[in-house]
Amino acid sequence: MTARMEDMVIIDGLTLCNWDRELLLELHRGGVTCIHACCALWEGARETLSKIGKWYRFIEENADLVMLVRQGADIHTARSQGKVGIILGAQNASPLEDDLSLIEVFSQLGLKIMQLTYNNQNLIGSSCYEENDSGLSRFGKLVIEEMNRVGMLIDLSHVGERTTLDAIAHSGRPVSITHANPNWIYPSKRNKSKEVLQALRDNGGVLGLCIYPHLINGTETTLDEFSEMVARTVEFMGINQVAIGTDLTLKWGDDFLHWMRMGRWTNKMEYGAGSAANPSWPVWPSWFQGPADFPNIAEVLLARGFSRKEVEAVMGGNWLHFFSESFAPDKEVKLCV
């Protein structure tokens, strides 16, 4: 890490790695301040509880390197102690099953970010892969209201277009798209339209630009091309509403890839989000092979002409401010208004 990067806040808006101590040390080498770590994809309530319990144990075993983040102040505390903050999240609302009360339960346990749908339709709404998006359900509206109340951040990364727009309109607080890109730059069902990103911008939300190879031009995507996307997105969204959410997936085998894409709901490869066209784990670009490579992004943005303040915002400052507000219960936010 160069001297220019040493004091910079770096936050990854979404990771899905098989974390071990070696990867935690790589976070430190990359100067990473905090990550959002996914701990549920298709899991129900009981399975998610076990996943959270395993995270508690892992964090305790590596307490010299990391600490759990439950509120924005914890990110500052972790940084002051030379540790990386870990925010737990779910990429699906499956942990809720059909029980609205579990939102507060999981929030109290430290699960502070939840994506409304993953790769298929659920009780809340539609995913980006459904042929027909019926929009936000009655249950979905109640879920959003309860997430707003307890301070659990709404994530719309894999959510369908109409359900996303409905969710943004219904939420009384800003929402996030933690890991996706503009679809007019990289066409993909998983990337987002101008209508969605304009609604997110107007809502005060934050977009985490994604490095997952299937959401850009694959492993051949250059660092300059990625910086061009950052610049174009900032021009559209504004400098304070663009961040990074790598969707980094390291140290997993093929069994987990199958689970990630297909869960238990299908055994047909063509139904598992991109599986037929991309049956294997993607190869990441040479300039981003893991967390130690975050400084590469900061350096290219500085070289492109972004100011130091602007680079700090994109690399982590925007997430830091946004998470600090989003994780506070609604009653605390209202007291500050």
Buried (B, 14 or more C-beta within 10 A) or exposed (E): BEEEBEEBBBBBBBBBBEBEEEBBBBBBBBBBBBBBBBBBBBBBBEBBBEBBEEBBEBBEEBEEBBBBBBBBEBBBBBBEEEBBBBBBBBBBBBBBEEEEEBBBBBBEBBBBBBBBBBBBBBBBBBBBBBEEBEBBBEBBBBBBBBBBBBBBBBBBBBBBBBBBBBBBEBBEBBBBBBBBBBBEBBEBBBBBBEEBBBBBBEBEBBBBBBBBBBBBBBEEBBBEBBBBBBBEBBEBBEBBBBBBBBBBBBEBEEEBBBBBBBBEEBEEEEBBBBBEEBEEBBEBBEBBBBBBBBBBBBBBBBEEEBEEEBBBBBBBBBBBBBBBBBBBBBEEBEEEE
